[in-house]
Amino acid sequence: MAELLVKRIDKGNPKPEDLKAVSKQLDKYPTLYRSAGNLQSNVFNEILRDCVNSIFLKECAERQIEEMKIEFRLSKFNFRRKDADR
């Protein structure tokens, strides 16, 4: 059901009733928007993906991200890629 609604609204000019239905589903199941909308994870992973060809740049980005986690109080957030070279 949720997948069908997403397909309906992920196009130009979605119907208002479809938008309301998605909103109700997100209210009912907040884990959906929390996992799909995890901006920190998405942004940090994109930064690392851009640096994938340079171990030096990847290490620099990881250190900068660690500093940002402290600055923005994201201590529970784990950004390191599972396939990171260590």
Secondary structure, DSSP 4 states (H G I P E B T S, - for coil): -HHHHHHHHSSSS--HHHHHHHHHHHHH-HHHHHHHT-HHHHHHHHHHHHTTT-HHHHHHHHHHHHHHHHHTT-TT-----TT---
